[in-house]
Amino acid sequence: MEQTRVRLERDGDIAVIVIDNPPINAGSAAVREGLMAAIATVDSDDSLQAAVLIGAGTTFIAGSDLREFGQPLAEPQLPAVIKAIEDCGKPVVAALHGAALGGGFELALGCDARVAAPGTVVGLPEVTLGIIPGAGGTQRLPRIVGIPRAIAMICSGERVGSAAALAAGLIDAEVRGELRTAAVTHARHLAGRKNRLRDHAVPAADARTIADASAAALKAGRRRPQVQAAIDAIVATATVDIEDGLADERAVFQRLRLGREAYALRHQFFAERDSARHPSLDAARPRDIRRIAVIGAGTMGSGIAIAALDAGYEVLLLEQEAAALERGASRIHEHYDGRVNSGKVQAAVAAACEARLSTSLDWPRIAEAELVIEAVFEEMGAKQQVFQRIDALARPGAVLASNTSYLDLDAIAAATSRPQDVIGLHFFSPAHVMKLMEVVRGKASSADALATGLAIGRRLKKLPVLTGNAFGFVGNRLYAAYRRQCEFMIEEGAAPQQVDAALEAFGFAMGPFAVADLSGLDIAWRMRKAQAESHKSERDPAARYVQIADRLCEAGRLGRKTGAGYYRYPEGASRPQVDPAVAELIAKARSDKGITPRELGSEEIQRRVMLTLVNEAALLLAEGVAERATDVDVVLVNGYGFPRWEGGPVFWARERGAEALRADLDEWALLSGPGFVRGDVRHLLEVKA
């Protein structure tokens, strides 16, 4: 046994098996080997009556070591460890704290009892990684909660807190005192009695309830293959002997973990983990933030305020006009009221959040806040005026953040006397829902201000991605290139609905033209005009430019809010409708340029979009706007509806390989025409440790 990973201690006649594999006690090969040796000792030592399995540090086992999943798994594998626990003649109690997730929770389910400290979370999130539980999770969990509830838990990757886990029978006790002491007492009480979940019957459930749970899980899980596989394994527990069920489950797990989708999802997992690591800021200490002032009570400002309230901050919401402030306050109240009425938040929790909110027209109150977030109209003059006022009123040392989505942060910071305190905090709408947040580094932004922005993002339960200051930063710069390429394709002969359908079939949540209608065509129109004005001297006059979107805006077709954009939105209709007038407008735009339309298939549409994103990612990396290549994948998956199971354009590029990618880019460059700038994709293909 590796003493650095698992050690066996004694508390009288109870063995205490301690897993010590920091930082999260991942269930690595060394841990599994250590557990096997410890269980063998417990089983053979007549002086021991029972055992406790506990994690050192801050957690039990927060999951398996995912680095092992893309290669042959070393022996002993987890099912063998759980079998040893079940076959041991003495009871084993799992003492849970922090997190018991994935293989960690499967290990706990293999024990004879489970006790947990308050605040512990348990769950089986394997489906979110393209696989199913592979060490008995689909077979043992239904024996506690029944088939319908097991389907809901496993297919969503739900994490269950200790109080709910106790109510559901997932744990036997929630321990208020010292966990180890309580677990030893529980183990001593069980001495001589085994209680294996494998011996429990699966609670009966009617076919309709199971079918409804399966249908709901498939819909929520976008009908991904691992969701169906998990359902099949869970449903089988009602009729299949557990040994056969365990064998079938393991075979599916082994097949899925080596599949493309699982590789892509693991890539995204590690990309998200790495996006939080910033060696250049390691020495910087985040500033202490207790109160946040949000300037602007519109949809974005209200959403930011909700996110901050949910995170436990005191929030001051400021506006210039009483009516706007009242609308913002009402929006926040309606949000919490809706959460309570739907049963998603307890009334006391919602009341506590609202109690931390204050609203005001009195701008000098900005001095109360350690962080000021500006969320006003996306226009440079308006933002500079606001920052001049903030500069005059904010306390020394306050972090001043702009929620700008594409404007020059340095120009905004120049309106203040303290540009070192200015950063960008680009939230994505709706701000209290979307996980992505870009933390923008200006040329004068101090390390501790940036570290504060990242810390705030993590406390808000966001994925904060550090970016450089450039038009559109990472996300909107990528999306602008994506949208532009899609406009090229409708100019060449594709219909908007055809492009949307091809990209939704690829896995995007919505196609680009449906998204444009939803957000409003005037937003991108305004951005294009601002960019054209600010980059007038740099723009190649021969560069390809598609006027279709501009013509739609000029015709008053601004999207859903006007009842017409790329599609029609008749009153009472549940879905957008194809509009012949748009086809006529596009045909006229082609004719004006002398373009003869041609057929574009779904494969070409998808491939050109991916090449566009790969090329733009290479440019962002070369310019230092993106910190690391995989940040591009994090941004697109978490902010722009890119299908998580496809990994991202950087994953796609690495999978495609340098030679095929070069050939694709040669062809694609010709289609993109004058003004095209080709990025050096070599840096995207380098996988750094």
C-alpha positions as CSV (number, residue, x, y, z in Angstrom):
1,M,0.0,0.0,0.0
2,E,1.2,3.5,-0.9
3,Q,1.2,5.2,2.5
4,T,1.0,8.6,0.8
5,R,-2.4,7.7,-0.7
6,V,-4.2,5.4,1.7
7,R,-3.3,4.6,5.3
8,L,-4.9,2.4,7.9
9,E,-5.2,3.8,11.4
10,R,-6.9,2.2,14.5
11,D,-9.5,3.5,16.9
12,G,-9.7,0.5,19.3
13,D,-11.4,-2.3,17.4
14,I,-12.4,-0.1,14.5
15,A,-10.1,0.4,11.5
16,V,-10.0,3.9,10.0
17,I,-9.0,3.9,6.4
18,V,-7.8,7.4,5.4
19,I,-7.7,8.4,1.7
20,D,-5.0,11.0,1.3
21,N,-4.6,12.0,-2.3
22,P,-4.7,15.8,-2.4
23,P,-6.2,18.1,-3.6
24,I,-9.5,16.3,-4.1
25,N,-8.7,12.7,-3.1
26,A,-9.2,11.6,-6.8
27,G,-9.8,7.8,-7.1
28,S,-6.5,7.1,-8.8
29,A,-4.8,3.7,-9.4
30,A,-2.7,4.2,-6.3
31,V,-5.8,5.0,-4.2
32,R,-7.6,1.8,-5.5
33,E,-4.5,-0.3,-4.7
34,G,-4.3,1.1,-1.2
35,L,-7.9,0.5,-0.5
36,M,-7.7,-3.1,-1.6
37,A,-4.8,-3.7,0.7
38,A,-6.5,-2.0,3.6
39,I,-9.8,-3.9,3.2
40,A,-7.8,-7.2,3.1
41,T,-6.2,-6.2,6.4
42,V,-9.5,-5.4,8.0
43,D,-11.0,-8.7,6.8
44,S,-8.1,-10.8,8.1
45,D,-7.5,-9.1,11.4
46,D,-9.6,-10.7,14.1
47,S,-9.0,-7.7,16.5
48,L,-11.0,-5.4,14.1
49,Q,-14.8,-5.4,14.2
50,A,-15.5,-2.9,11.5
51,A,-14.0,-0.1,9.4
52,V,-14.5,3.5,8.5
53,L,-13.6,4.9,5.1
54,I,-12.8,8.7,5.3
55,G,-11.0,11.3,3.2
56,A,-8.2,13.5,4.5
57,G,-8.3,17.2,3.9
58,T,-11.5,19.0,2.7
59,T,-13.3,16.2,0.9
60,F,-14.1,12.5,0.6
61,I,-13.5,11.5,-3.1
62,A,-14.6,14.2,-5.4
63,G,-14.3,12.0,-8.5
64,S,-12.0,9.7,-10.4
65,D,-8.8,10.7,-11.9
66,L,-10.0,11.7,-15.4
67,R,-6.5,11.5,-16.8
68,E,-6.8,7.8,-16.7
69,F,-10.0,7.5,-18.7
70,G,-8.4,7.9,-22.2
71,Q,-6.0,4.9,-21.7
72,P,-6.2,1.3,-20.4
73,L,-7.3,1.4,-16.7
74,A,-4.7,0.1,-14.3
75,E,-5.7,-2.8,-12.0
76,P,-7.3,-3.0,-9.5
77,Q,-10.3,-1.2,-11.1
78,L,-13.0,0.3,-8.9
79,P,-15.6,-2.5,-9.3
80,A,-13.0,-4.9,-7.7
81,V,-12.5,-2.5,-4.8
82,I,-16.2,-2.3,-4.2
83,K,-16.6,-6.1,-4.5
84,A,-13.9,-6.4,-1.8
85,I,-15.8,-4.1,0.5
86,E,-19.0,-6.1,-0.1
87,D,-17.3,-9.4,0.4
88,C,-15.5,-8.3,3.5
89,G,-16.9,-10.1,6.6
90,K,-17.0,-6.8,8.5
91,P,-19.2,-3.7,7.9
92,V,-17.6,-0.7,6.3
93,V,-19.0,2.8,7.0
94,A,-18.3,5.6,4.5
95,A,-17.7,9.0,6.3
96,L,-18.5,11.7,3.8
97,H,-17.5,15.4,3.8
98,G,-17.0,17.9,1.1
99,A,-18.0,16.0,-2.0
100,A,-18.6,12.3,-2.8
101,L,-19.0,12.4,-6.6
102,G,-18.8,9.8,-9.4
103,G,-16.6,7.0,-8.4
104,G,-16.4,8.4,-4.9
105,F,-20.1,8.1,-4.4
106,E,-20.2,4.7,-6.1
107,L,-17.5,3.6,-3.5
108,A,-19.8,4.9,-0.7
109,L,-22.8,3.0,-2.2
110,G,-20.7,-0.1,-2.0
111,C,-20.2,0.4,1.8
112,D,-22.6,-0.9,4.5
113,A,-23.6,2.6,5.7
114,R,-23.0,6.2,4.9
115,V,-22.7,9.2,7.3
116,A,-22.0,12.7,6.2
117,A,-21.1,16.1,7.5
118,P,-23.5,19.0,6.9
119,G,-22.8,20.6,3.5
120,T,-21.6,17.4,1.9
121,V,-22.8,16.9,-1.8
122,V,-23.2,13.5,-3.4
123,G,-23.9,12.6,-7.0
124,L,-23.1,10.7,-10.1
125,P,-22.2,13.2,-12.8
126,E,-20.7,10.7,-15.3
127,V,-23.3,11.4,-18.0
128,T,-22.0,15.0,-18.2
129,L,-18.6,13.5,-19.2
130,G,-20.0,11.3,-22.0
131,I,-20.1,8.1,-20.0
132,I,-22.3,6.3,-17.5
133,P,-21.4,5.3,-13.9
134,G,-19.2,2.2,-14.3
135,A,-18.9,0.8,-10.8
136,G,-22.4,0.0,-9.9
137,G,-24.0,3.5,-9.7
138,T,-26.8,2.5,-12.1
139,Q,-27.5,-0.7,-10.1
140,R,-27.2,0.4,-6.5
141,L,-28.8,3.8,-6.6
142,P,-32.2,2.6,-7.8
143,R,-32.3,0.2,-4.8
144,I,-32.4,3.3,-2.6
145,V,-34.5,5.9,-4.5
146,G,-36.3,3.8,-7.1
147,I,-36.0,3.7,-10.9
148,P,-37.7,7.1,-11.8
149,R,-35.7,9.1,-9.3
150,A,-32.4,7.3,-10.2
151,I,-33.0,8.2,-13.9
152,A,-33.5,11.9,-13.0
153,M,-30.4,12.0,-10.7
154,I,-28.0,10.1,-13.0
155,C,-29.1,11.5,-16.3
156,S,-28.8,15.1,-15.1
157,G,-25.6,14.6,-13.0
158,E,-27.5,16.1,-10.1
159,R,-25.6,17.0,-7.0
160,V,-27.6,16.4,-3.8
161,G,-26.8,18.2,-0.6
162,S,-26.6,16.3,2.7
163,A,-30.0,17.3,4.1
164,A,-31.8,16.2,0.9
165,A,-29.5,13.1,0.7
166,L,-30.6,12.1,4.2
167,A,-34.3,12.6,3.3
168,A,-33.8,10.4,0.2
169,G,-32.0,7.7,2.1
170,L,-28.7,8.2,0.2
171,I,-27.0,8.6,3.6
172,D,-27.9,7.1,7.0
173,A,-27.1,10.1,9.2
174,E,-26.1,13.7,9.0
175,V,-23.4,14.3,11.6
176,R,-23.3,17.5,13.5
177,G,-20.3,16.8,15.6
178,E,-16.8,15.5,14.7
179,L,-17.3,13.3,11.6
180,R,-14.6,10.7,12.3
181,T,-15.8,10.1,15.9
182,A,-19.4,9.7,14.8
183,A,-18.4,7.4,12.0
184,V,-16.4,5.2,14.3
185,T,-19.4,5.0,16.7
186,H,-21.7,4.1,13.8
187,A,-19.3,1.4,12.7
188,R,-19.0,-0.1,16.2
189,H,-22.8,-0.1,16.4
190,L,-22.9,-2.1,13.1
191,A,-20.2,-4.6,14.2
192,G,-21.2,-8.1,13.0
193,R,-23.9,-6.9,10.6
194,K,-23.5,-6.4,6.9
195,N,-26.0,-4.2,4.9
196,R,-25.1,-4.5,1.2
197,L,-27.3,-2.5,-1.2
198,R,-26.9,-5.2,-3.7
199,D,-29.1,-7.4,-1.5
200,H,-31.9,-4.8,-1.4
201,A,-34.9,-5.1,-3.8
202,V,-35.6,-2.4,-6.3
203,P,-38.8,-0.5,-5.3
204,A,-41.7,-1.1,-7.7
205,A,-42.6,1.6,-10.1
206,D,-45.3,1.7,-12.7
207,A,-44.4,1.7,-16.4
208,R,-45.9,5.1,-17.1
209,T,-43.9,6.8,-14.4
210,I,-40.7,5.2,-15.7
211,A,-41.5,6.2,-19.3
212,D,-42.2,9.8,-18.2
213,A,-38.9,10.0,-16.3
214,S,-37.0,8.6,-19.3
215,A,-38.6,11.0,-21.7
216,A,-37.9,14.0,-19.5
217,A,-34.3,12.9,-19.1
218,L,-33.8,12.3,-22.8
219,K,-35.2,15.7,-23.6
220,A,-33.1,17.5,-21.0
221,G,-30.0,15.6,-22.1
222,R,-30.4,16.5,-25.8
223,R,-30.8,12.7,-26.5
224,R,-27.1,12.1,-26.2
225,P,-26.2,8.4,-26.3
226,Q,-24.9,8.2,-22.8
227,V,-28.3,9.4,-21.5
228,Q,-30.1,6.6,-23.2
229,A,-27.4,4.1,-22.1
230,A,-27.9,5.2,-18.5
231,I,-31.6,4.9,-18.7
232,D,-31.3,1.4,-20.1
233,A,-29.0,0.3,-17.3
234,I,-31.2,1.8,-14.6
235,V,-34.4,0.3,-16.0
236,A,-32.8,-3.1,-16.2
237,T,-32.4,-3.3,-12.4
238,A,-36.1,-4.3,-12.2
239,T,-35.6,-7.5,-14.2
240,V,-31.9,-8.3,-14.4
241,D,-29.8,-10.1,-11.7
242,I,-27.4,-7.6,-10.2
243,E,-24.3,-9.5,-11.3
244,D,-25.5,-9.3,-14.9
245,G,-26.5,-5.7,-14.4
246,L,-23.0,-4.8,-13.1
247,A,-21.3,-6.6,-16.0
248,D,-23.5,-4.9,-18.6
249,E,-23.0,-1.5,-17.0
250,R,-19.2,-1.9,-16.9
251,A,-19.1,-3.0,-20.6
252,V,-21.1,0.2,-21.6
253,F,-18.9,2.4,-19.5
254,Q,-15.7,0.9,-21.0
255,R,-17.1,1.5,-24.5
256,L,-18.3,5.0,-23.9
257,R,-15.1,6.3,-22.1
258,L,-13.0,5.6,-25.2
259,G,-15.6,7.2,-27.6
260,R,-15.1,10.6,-29.3
261,E,-17.8,12.3,-27.3
262,A,-16.2,11.3,-24.0
263,Y,-12.8,12.6,-25.2
264,A,-14.5,15.9,-26.2
265,L,-16.2,16.3,-22.9
266,R,-13.0,15.5,-20.9
267,H,-11.2,18.1,-23.1
268,Q,-13.8,20.7,-22.1
269,F,-13.6,19.7,-18.4
270,F,-9.8,20.2,-18.4
271,A,-10.1,23.4,-20.5
272,E,-12.5,24.9,-17.9
273,R,-10.2,23.9,-15.1
274,D,-7.2,25.4,-16.8
275,S,-9.0,28.6,-17.6
276,A,-9.0,29.4,-13.9
277,R,-5.2,29.1,-13.6
278,H,-3.2,32.3,-14.1
279,P,0.5,32.0,-13.0
280,S,1.0,35.7,-13.8
281,L,-1.5,36.6,-11.1
282,D,-0.5,34.0,-8.5
283,A,1.3,36.7,-6.3
284,A,-1.7,39.1,-6.5
285,R,-4.1,39.3,-3.6
286,P,-7.7,40.0,-4.5
287,R,-9.2,43.0,-2.8
288,D,-11.8,42.6,-0.1
289,I,-15.2,43.0,-1.6
290,R,-18.3,43.2,0.6
291,R,-20.6,45.6,-1.3
292,I,-21.1,45.9,-5.0
293,A,-22.6,49.0,-6.7
294,V,-24.3,48.2,-10.1
295,I,-25.0,51.2,-12.3
296,G,-27.8,50.7,-14.7
297,A,-31.0,48.9,-13.7
298,G,-31.9,47.5,-17.1
299,T,-32.0,43.8,-18.0
300,M,-28.3,43.3,-17.7
301,G,-27.8,45.4,-14.6
302,S,-30.7,43.7,-12.9
303,G,-29.2,40.3,-13.8
304,I,-25.8,41.2,-12.4
305,A,-27.4,42.4,-9.2
306,I,-29.3,39.1,-8.9
307,A,-26.1,37.1,-9.4
308,A,-24.3,39.2,-6.7
309,L,-27.2,38.9,-4.3
310,D,-27.3,35.1,-4.8
311,A,-23.5,35.1,-3.9
312,G,-24.2,36.8,-0.6
313,Y,-23.0,40.3,-1.5
314,E,-24.6,43.6,-0.4
315,V,-25.8,45.3,-3.6
316,L,-26.5,48.9,-4.4
317,L,-28.5,49.4,-7.6
318,L,-28.2,52.9,-9.0
319,E,-30.0,54.7,-11.8
320,Q,-30.5,58.2,-13.1
321,E,-34.3,58.1,-13.5
322,A,-36.8,56.9,-10.9
323,A,-38.9,55.0,-13.4
324,A,-35.9,53.0,-14.6
325,L,-34.9,52.2,-11.1
326,E,-38.4,51.1,-10.2
327,R,-38.5,48.8,-13.2
328,G,-35.1,47.3,-12.2
329,A,-36.2,46.7,-8.6
330,S,-39.5,45.1,-9.8
331,R,-37.6,42.8,-12.1
332,I,-35.4,41.6,-9.2
333,H,-38.4,41.1,-7.0
334,E,-40.3,39.2,-9.7
335,H,-37.3,36.9,-10.2
336,Y,-37.2,35.9,-6.5
337,D,-40.9,35.7,-6.3
338,G,-40.9,33.3,-9.3
339,R,-38.2,31.2,-7.8
340,V,-40.1,30.8,-4.5
341,N,-43.4,30.0,-6.3
342,S,-41.7,27.3,-8.4
343,G,-40.2,25.7,-5.3
344,K,-36.6,26.4,-6.5
345,V,-35.7,28.7,-3.6
346,Q,-37.0,28.8,0.0
347,A,-38.9,31.9,0.9
348,A,-36.4,32.7,3.7
349,V,-33.5,32.5,1.3
350,A,-35.1,34.8,-1.2
351,A,-36.1,37.3,1.5
352,A,-32.5,37.4,2.7
353,C,-31.3,38.1,-0.9
354,E,-33.7,40.9,-1.3
355,A,-32.8,42.3,2.1
356,R,-29.2,42.8,0.8
357,L,-30.4,45.0,-2.0
358,S,-30.7,48.7,-1.8
359,T,-31.7,51.0,-4.7
360,S,-31.0,54.7,-5.1
361,L,-30.8,57.7,-7.4
362,D,-28.2,59.2,-5.1
363,W,-24.9,58.6,-6.9
364,P,-22.6,59.7,-4.1
365,R,-23.6,56.4,-2.4
366,I,-21.1,54.8,-4.9
367,A,-18.5,55.5,-2.2
368,E,-20.1,52.7,-0.1
369,A,-18.9,50.0,-2.5
370,E,-15.6,48.3,-3.0
371,L,-16.6,47.2,-6.5
372,V,-18.5,49.3,-9.0
373,I,-19.9,47.6,-12.1
374,E,-21.2,49.8,-14.9
375,A,-24.0,48.3,-17.0
376,V,-25.3,51.1,-19.1
377,F,-26.0,51.5,-22.8
378,E,-23.2,50.1,-25.1
379,E,-22.0,53.4,-26.5
380,M,-18.5,54.8,-25.8
381,G,-19.6,58.3,-25.0
382,A,-22.2,57.1,-22.5
383,K,-19.8,54.8,-20.7
384,Q,-17.0,57.5,-20.5
385,Q,-19.5,59.9,-18.9
386,V,-20.5,57.3,-16.4
387,F,-16.9,56.5,-15.6
388,Q,-16.1,60.2,-15.1
389,R,-18.8,60.3,-12.4
390,I,-17.7,57.0,-10.9
391,D,-14.1,58.3,-10.7
392,A,-15.2,61.4,-8.8
393,L,-17.3,59.5,-6.3
394,A,-15.8,56.0,-5.7
395,R,-13.7,55.3,-2.7
396,P,-9.9,55.0,-3.2
397,G,-9.0,51.4,-4.0
398,A,-12.4,50.5,-5.3
399,V,-12.3,48.3,-8.4
400,L,-14.1,49.9,-11.3
401,A,-15.6,47.5,-13.8
402,S,-17.3,47.9,-17.2
403,N,-19.7,45.4,-18.5
404,T,-18.9,46.4,-22.1
405,S,-19.2,43.6,-24.6
406,Y,-17.0,44.9,-27.3
407,L,-15.8,48.5,-26.7
408,D,-12.2,49.6,-26.0
409,L,-11.6,49.2,-22.2
410,D,-8.6,51.5,-22.3
411,A,-10.6,54.3,-23.8
412,I,-13.2,53.8,-21.0
413,A,-10.4,53.7,-18.3
414,A,-8.9,57.0,-19.8
415,A,-12.0,58.8,-18.5
416,T,-10.8,58.2,-15.0
417,S,-7.7,59.3,-13.0
418,R,-7.1,55.6,-11.9
419,P,-6.9,53.3,-14.9
420,Q,-5.1,50.8,-12.8
421,D,-8.4,50.1,-11.0
422,V,-10.4,49.6,-14.2
423,I,-11.1,46.2,-15.5
424,G,-13.8,44.7,-17.8
425,L,-16.4,42.3,-16.4
426,H,-18.3,41.1,-19.4
427,F,-21.4,39.2,-18.3
428,F,-23.5,37.2,-20.7
429,S,-27.2,37.6,-20.9
430,P,-29.1,36.6,-18.8
431,A,-26.3,37.6,-16.3
432,H,-27.7,35.6,-13.4
433,V,-28.0,32.4,-15.5
434,M,-25.1,32.3,-18.0
435,K,-21.9,30.8,-16.6
436,L,-19.4,32.6,-18.7
437,M,-17.8,35.9,-17.6
438,E,-14.9,37.6,-19.5
439,V,-12.5,39.4,-17.2
440,V,-10.8,42.0,-19.4
441,R,-7.3,43.2,-18.9
442,G,-6.6,46.8,-19.8
443,K,-3.1,48.1,-20.5
444,A,-3.0,49.7,-17.0
445,S,-5.2,47.2,-15.1
446,S,-3.3,46.1,-11.9
447,A,-2.7,42.5,-11.1
448,D,-4.8,42.7,-7.9
449,A,-7.7,44.4,-9.7
450,L,-7.7,41.5,-12.2
451,A,-7.3,38.9,-9.4
452,T,-10.3,40.5,-7.8
453,G,-12.4,40.2,-10.9
454,L,-11.5,36.5,-11.2
455,A,-12.3,35.9,-7.5
456,I,-15.7,37.7,-7.9
457,G,-16.5,35.5,-10.9
458,R,-15.8,32.3,-9.0
459,R,-17.9,33.5,-6.0
460,L,-20.7,34.2,-8.5
461,K,-20.3,30.6,-9.7
462,K,-19.2,31.8,-13.1
463,L,-16.5,30.5,-15.3
464,P,-14.2,33.7,-15.5
465,V,-12.0,33.8,-18.5
466,L,-9.2,36.3,-18.6
467,T,-8.9,38.2,-22.0
468,G,-6.9,41.0,-23.5
469,N,-8.5,44.2,-24.6
470,A,-9.5,44.1,-28.2
471,F,-12.7,44.8,-30.1
472,G,-15.2,42.1,-29.0
473,F,-12.6,40.5,-26.7
474,V,-12.6,36.7,-27.2
475,G,-16.3,35.8,-27.3
476,N,-17.9,38.5,-29.5
477,R,-14.8,38.6,-31.8
478,L,-15.3,34.8,-32.4
479,Y,-19.1,35.3,-32.8
480,A,-18.7,38.1,-35.2
481,A,-16.4,36.0,-37.5
482,Y,-18.9,33.1,-37.2
483,R,-21.9,35.3,-38.1
484,R,-19.9,36.9,-41.0
485,Q,-19.1,33.5,-42.5
486,C,-22.8,32.5,-42.2
487,E,-23.7,35.7,-44.0
488,F,-21.2,34.8,-46.8
489,M,-23.0,31.5,-47.2
490,I,-26.5,33.0,-47.6
491,E,-25.0,35.5,-50.1
492,E,-23.5,32.5,-52.0
493,G,-26.8,30.6,-52.2
494,A,-27.9,29.1,-48.8
495,A,-31.1,30.2,-47.2
496,P,-31.0,31.5,-43.6
497,Q,-33.2,28.6,-42.4
498,Q,-30.9,26.1,-44.2
499,V,-27.8,27.5,-42.3
500,D,-29.7,27.5,-39.0
501,A,-30.9,23.9,-39.5
502,A,-27.4,22.7,-40.4
503,L,-25.8,24.3,-37.3
504,E,-28.6,23.2,-35.0
505,A,-28.1,19.6,-36.4
506,F,-24.4,20.0,-35.5
507,G,-25.5,20.8,-32.0
508,F,-25.7,24.6,-31.6
509,A,-28.6,25.6,-29.3
510,M,-29.8,27.9,-32.0
511,G,-28.7,28.9,-35.5
512,P,-27.1,32.3,-36.0
513,F,-30.0,33.9,-37.8
514,A,-32.5,32.8,-35.2
515,V,-30.2,34.1,-32.6
516,A,-29.8,37.4,-34.4
517,D,-33.6,37.8,-34.5
518,L,-33.9,37.0,-30.8
519,S,-31.2,39.5,-29.7
520,G,-32.2,42.1,-32.2
521,L,-30.5,42.8,-35.5
522,D,-29.9,46.4,-34.6
523,I,-27.3,45.4,-31.9
524,A,-24.9,43.9,-34.5
525,W,-25.7,46.7,-37.0
526,R,-24.7,49.3,-34.4
527,M,-21.6,47.3,-33.6
528,R,-20.6,47.1,-37.3
529,K,-21.1,50.8,-37.8
530,A,-19.0,51.6,-34.7
531,Q,-16.3,49.2,-35.9
532,A,-16.3,50.6,-39.4
533,E,-15.9,54.1,-38.0
534,S,-13.1,53.3,-35.6
535,H,-11.2,51.1,-38.1
536,K,-11.9,53.3,-41.2
537,S,-8.2,53.7,-42.0
538,E,-7.3,50.0,-41.5
539,R,-10.1,48.4,-43.6
540,D,-9.3,47.0,-47.0
541,P,-11.8,48.6,-49.4
542,A,-11.9,45.3,-51.4
543,A,-12.8,43.2,-48.3
544,R,-15.9,41.2,-48.7
545,Y,-18.9,42.7,-46.9
546,V,-22.4,41.3,-47.0
547,Q,-25.1,44.0,-46.9
548,I,-28.1,41.7,-46.3
549,A,-28.3,42.3,-42.6
550,D,-28.0,46.0,-43.1
551,R,-30.8,46.0,-45.6
552,L,-33.0,44.1,-43.2
553,C,-32.4,46.8,-40.5
554,E,-33.0,49.6,-43.0
555,A,-36.3,48.0,-43.8
556,G,-37.2,48.1,-40.1
557,R,-36.9,44.3,-39.7
558,L,-35.0,44.2,-36.4
559,G,-36.0,40.7,-35.3
560,R,-38.6,39.4,-32.9
561,K,-39.2,42.7,-31.2
562,T,-40.5,44.2,-34.5
563,G,-42.2,41.0,-35.6
564,A,-39.8,40.4,-38.5
565,G,-36.1,39.9,-39.1
566,Y,-34.7,37.0,-41.0
567,Y,-38.0,35.3,-40.1
568,R,-41.6,36.5,-39.5
569,Y,-43.1,36.3,-36.1
570,P,-46.9,36.6,-36.4
571,E,-48.7,37.3,-33.3
572,G,-49.7,34.1,-31.5
573,A,-47.4,31.9,-33.6
574,S,-45.2,29.6,-31.5
575,R,-42.4,29.3,-34.0
576,P,-40.6,31.7,-36.5
577,Q,-41.9,31.4,-40.0
578,V,-39.9,31.6,-43.3
579,D,-40.7,34.9,-45.0
580,P,-40.7,35.1,-48.9
581,A,-39.8,38.8,-48.5
582,V,-36.5,37.8,-47.0
583,A,-35.7,35.5,-49.9
584,E,-36.5,38.4,-52.3
585,L,-34.3,40.8,-50.4
586,I,-31.4,38.2,-50.4
587,A,-31.9,37.5,-54.2
588,K,-31.7,41.3,-54.9
589,A,-28.5,41.6,-52.8
590,R,-26.9,38.7,-54.8
591,S,-28.1,40.2,-58.1
592,D,-26.6,43.6,-57.2
593,K,-23.2,41.9,-56.8
594,G,-23.6,39.7,-59.8
595,I,-23.5,36.5,-57.7
596,T,-25.1,33.3,-59.2
597,P,-26.4,31.3,-56.2
598,R,-25.2,27.7,-55.8
599,E,-26.2,24.8,-53.5
600,L,-24.5,24.5,-50.1
601,G,-24.9,21.3,-48.2
602,S,-25.0,20.9,-44.4
603,E,-21.5,19.4,-44.3
604,E,-20.0,22.4,-46.1
605,I,-21.9,24.8,-43.8
606,Q,-20.7,23.1,-40.7
607,R,-17.1,22.8,-41.9
608,R,-16.8,26.4,-42.9
609,V,-18.1,27.5,-39.6
610,M,-15.5,25.4,-37.8
611,L,-12.7,26.6,-40.0
612,T,-13.8,30.2,-39.3
613,L,-13.7,29.7,-35.6
614,V,-10.3,27.9,-35.8
615,N,-8.8,30.7,-37.8
616,E,-10.1,33.4,-35.6
617,A,-8.9,31.5,-32.5
618,A,-5.4,31.5,-34.0
619,L,-5.5,35.2,-34.6
620,L,-6.8,35.9,-31.0
621,L,-4.0,33.8,-29.6
622,A,-1.3,35.5,-31.7
623,E,-2.6,38.9,-30.6
624,G,-2.5,37.9,-27.0
625,V,-6.3,38.5,-26.6
626,A,-6.8,34.8,-25.6
627,E,-4.6,33.6,-22.8
628,R,-4.5,30.0,-24.0
629,A,-5.9,28.1,-26.9
630,T,-8.4,26.1,-24.9
631,D,-10.0,29.3,-23.5
632,V,-11.6,29.6,-26.9
633,D,-13.5,26.3,-26.3
634,V,-14.5,27.4,-22.8
635,V,-15.9,30.7,-24.1
636,L,-17.9,29.2,-27.0
637,V,-19.4,26.3,-25.1
638,N,-20.4,28.4,-22.0
639,G,-21.4,31.6,-23.7
640,Y,-22.5,30.9,-27.3
641,G,-24.4,27.6,-27.4
642,F,-21.6,25.6,-29.0
643,P,-22.3,21.9,-28.3
644,R,-20.3,20.8,-25.3
645,W,-20.0,17.2,-26.7
646,E,-18.1,18.5,-29.7
647,G,-15.4,19.9,-27.4
648,G,-14.9,23.2,-29.2
649,P,-13.0,24.4,-32.4
650,V,-9.6,23.9,-30.8
651,F,-10.5,20.3,-30.0
652,W,-11.8,19.9,-33.5
653,A,-8.6,21.3,-35.0
654,R,-6.4,19.0,-33.0
655,E,-8.5,16.1,-33.9
656,R,-8.4,17.0,-37.6
657,G,-4.6,17.3,-37.6
658,A,-2.2,19.8,-39.2
659,E,-2.1,18.5,-42.8
660,A,-5.9,18.2,-43.2
661,L,-6.4,21.6,-41.5
662,R,-4.0,23.3,-43.9
663,A,-5.7,21.9,-46.9
664,D,-9.1,23.0,-45.6
665,L,-7.9,26.5,-44.8
666,D,-6.4,26.9,-48.3
667,E,-9.8,26.2,-49.8
668,W,-11.7,28.3,-47.3
669,A,-9.4,31.3,-47.8
670,L,-10.4,31.5,-51.4
671,L,-14.1,31.5,-50.5
672,S,-13.5,34.3,-48.0
673,G,-12.2,36.6,-50.6
674,P,-10.2,39.9,-50.3
675,G,-9.5,41.2,-46.8
676,F,-9.1,37.7,-45.4
677,V,-6.4,37.3,-42.7
678,R,-5.1,33.8,-42.1
679,G,-4.1,32.8,-38.6
680,D,-1.2,30.6,-37.7
681,V,-2.9,27.5,-36.4
682,R,0.3,25.8,-35.2
683,H,-0.1,27.2,-31.7
684,L,-3.7,25.8,-31.5
685,L,-2.4,22.3,-32.2
686,E,0.2,22.3,-29.4
687,V,-1.1,20.5,-26.4
688,K,0.6,22.0,-23.3
689,A,0.9,20.1,-20.0
